[in-house]
Amino acid sequence: QQVRKRLWIDIYFAVIVAALFAVFAAHRGLAPLRRVTATARNLSADGLGERLAERSAPSEVRALVVAFNGMLERLESSFRRLADFSADIAHELRTPVSNLMTQTAVALSHARSPEEYREVLASNMEEYEHIARMVSDMLFLAQAENGVLPRSLEAVNLADEARALIDFYEALAEEKEVRIVLAGEASVTGDRLMIRRALSNLLSNALRHSGSGSLVEISITAEAGLATLAVTNHGDTIPSDQLSQIFERFHRASPERYRHGEGAGLGLAITRSIVETHGGRIEVTSDAGVTTFTLHLPLAPAAASASVTET
């Protein structure tokens, strides 16, 4: 009876100790989850820079901590881009809106003739068109970033699209005494209108920033399953510290290049979005007055097979 009694006491004691140890182990083991909960509870748009310590987390929850930190980093980056975008668009819209208000106030300051009112309305119309283009471009970029752009797939001959654009910009080229030359040919698969818009942005950009009497070269090659289209112009050099930002929204590389531009600084951002939507990439180099934008796009299946065969 004494042995039985002592045995039961020892069992009860062991159960209590085991339960306390289990509670302690669970409490200690779940500490990283409590830190995740506390961090999530304190999250706000102004405090997304906080991160959890990955090294101190147990191996069982380390993957969760890494994923949580990655989510915080993506959120912080998205909020930063949103804040920058809001500031940029406010800055860009301020000028045309201010012009509209000033012109309207001047027109209303005293009675004018019908012809004078028509001139004011025509001037205001230009500002409205500028705002409409900006809003349209921003909507395009938003759709591209969210992957909701309507895109039809067809074979697109880059040389044919380039020739059509050369004809379209012929008047502007003659006005600036710039000659456009085209060499090479390749076909890709994608949306014809989107690809033409990307090429148009590059060609108009090259013409605006080319010196009088210079040459704009469009070179197309096909190799290793990729179509490469390069647009080269001779004019202002883009500073090296600006090359990494040239495709950002509303970014202009320098006051000199801004002087030649009439857009809002969205053309190159749209071009990059179009190229990336088609599974390609875009690069830029600028040195000694020679600037080259290069597109790399996957070749159309038939063209890709022919390229591999030739190689």
Steps between C-alpha positions, in 0.01 A plus 500: 500500500784741580670416171173547311436830676852625431470391138179697450654805665801473270270461197298808596818694560645388167177596319504845660867551414443378143199731461697798631789416271263464203341837576844660531624337179187599310520856634865527401447332167211728408689816593588572133132470411413748773761737360345458155158574650630807685672628186187446290289676765727805492524521121406827336589688183758699696662203675572239236876503560484256793641150445512181707832342598539190285803351672337483842189325368474121543536297186131400518381859449799647318329459163202693636725780628680522164168511314366765740809718454469461125139610516599807706770587247256475209243708685758765584617514140142525371410777745819688409422476129143609565616801702756595234242456226246715684757774548610480136151510356406789728806687377429424134131593519569821687644677193214439251235562766674823599515604135129430456409701809720793400376515142138473610545769767658733246221432249237580763674813624318714244278466197666366187410444139381158377833453320695559822280252685563243227875547542471442875290187445749369242787555746302327777428211264873435463533477879199266519656275235827496696315394817299238307819347355657492844197328656486251212869419539464454876205265447708300251785468750263396779349229278846380397621473860190300597518274196156595365602646165294355214757338274446312175769265371607524138818496298646851486773589251715760674642635174151561358393682815819707495444599134145609577624715787777648285236611250291644785789700644640604162373858534654542845830351379510737203423795724799414719712399200545153647535190283358165618655176378374146556695176478407140575179307549341273761154383607361468851170381647288755683250781479570706187361827638691474827828416327447786254439734793826393663695553176324832445603622844864413432506654152325824605734522798803455272376767258431753775847461645696476175717784385418678174647322199573179695397139443253271680580133448258210551677165503313167521668163551385147588719259694465226764122522514497877556418791275709806577395847388734793571415868447807726498502879486773766516434788736494567874677244718302353787706530824621160619339543841162546329504189282357275772206737549424584137205257486333630817175695477530876451879475494699720264870440481618861492383858445653488151292200402195650674536804277435285192210303646131580506368193681449430866788256528283186466603380153801293604315357802223387264756354259660295778157375614412390146832322450479322836138403432628321188769318699788721386729764645625846409846653546655842445855624447615859454853621444668784308169625363389160368193350674368151419180338626495125441196272513535124543184304417439125452493405134184364344506115511573457126766771507653351815526157336668653195742690723599183686543312171729770360703502823 
